[in-house]
Amino acid sequence: MKKDVPSLYDWAGGGEAFNRLTEVFYAKVLQDPLLEPVFRNMSDDHPQHRTAFIGEVFGGPAATAK
């Protein structure tokens, strides 16, 4: 008998958890003197795209391109 095993996405807390993770990451990156120049000119929707991508990699819903 095979038990249902949750994906890493579900185990980590789903979309809300990945949104929080991404928000915290980018807030810290933009405050870091070494990393800030790399991310300074990113588009406003960059964090949302990264959240969707990371979620999909961890077994969440498929990211859709806009």
C-alpha positions as CSV (number, residue, x, y, z in Angstrom):
1,M,0.0,0.0,0.0
2,K,1.5,3.3,-1.1
3,K,0.9,6.3,1.2
4,D,0.3,9.8,-0.2
5,V,3.5,11.7,0.3
6,P,3.3,15.5,0.3
7,S,5.5,17.4,-2.0
8,L,8.2,19.6,-0.5
9,Y,6.0,22.6,-1.6
10,D,3.2,21.3,0.6
11,W,5.5,20.3,3.4
12,A,7.1,23.7,3.5
13,G,3.7,25.5,3.8
14,G,2.6,26.0,0.2
15,G,2.3,29.3,-1.6
16,E,2.0,31.5,1.4
17,A,5.3,30.2,2.8
18,F,7.1,30.6,-0.5
19,N,5.8,34.2,-0.8
20,R,7.1,35.0,2.7
21,L,10.4,33.4,1.9
22,T,10.8,35.4,-1.3
23,E,9.8,38.7,0.4
24,V,12.3,38.2,3.2
25,F,15.1,37.2,0.8
26,Y,14.7,40.3,-1.5
27,A,14.3,42.7,1.4
28,K,17.6,41.4,2.8
29,V,19.3,41.3,-0.6
30,L,18.4,45.0,-1.2
31,Q,20.0,45.9,2.2
32,D,23.2,44.0,1.5
33,P,26.1,46.2,0.2
34,L,27.6,43.4,-1.9
35,L,24.4,42.0,-3.4
36,E,22.3,45.1,-3.7
37,P,23.9,46.3,-7.0
38,V,23.1,42.9,-8.6
39,F,19.4,43.2,-7.8
40,R,19.1,47.0,-7.9
41,N,17.5,47.2,-11.3
42,M,15.2,44.1,-11.2
43,S,11.7,44.6,-12.4
44,D,8.9,45.0,-9.8
45,D,7.5,41.6,-10.7
46,H,10.8,39.8,-10.5
47,P,10.1,38.4,-6.9
48,Q,6.7,37.1,-8.0
49,H,8.3,35.2,-10.9
50,R,11.0,33.7,-8.7
51,T,8.3,32.7,-6.2
52,A,6.4,30.9,-8.9
53,F,9.5,29.2,-10.3
54,I,10.8,28.1,-6.9
55,G,7.3,26.8,-5.9
56,E,7.1,24.8,-9.1
57,V,10.5,23.3,-8.6
58,F,9.5,22.2,-5.1
59,G,6.4,20.4,-6.4
60,G,3.8,23.2,-6.4
61,P,1.5,24.3,-9.2
62,A,3.0,24.9,-12.6
63,A,4.2,28.5,-13.1
64,T,2.5,30.2,-16.0
65,A,4.3,32.8,-18.2
66,K,2.6,36.1,-18.7
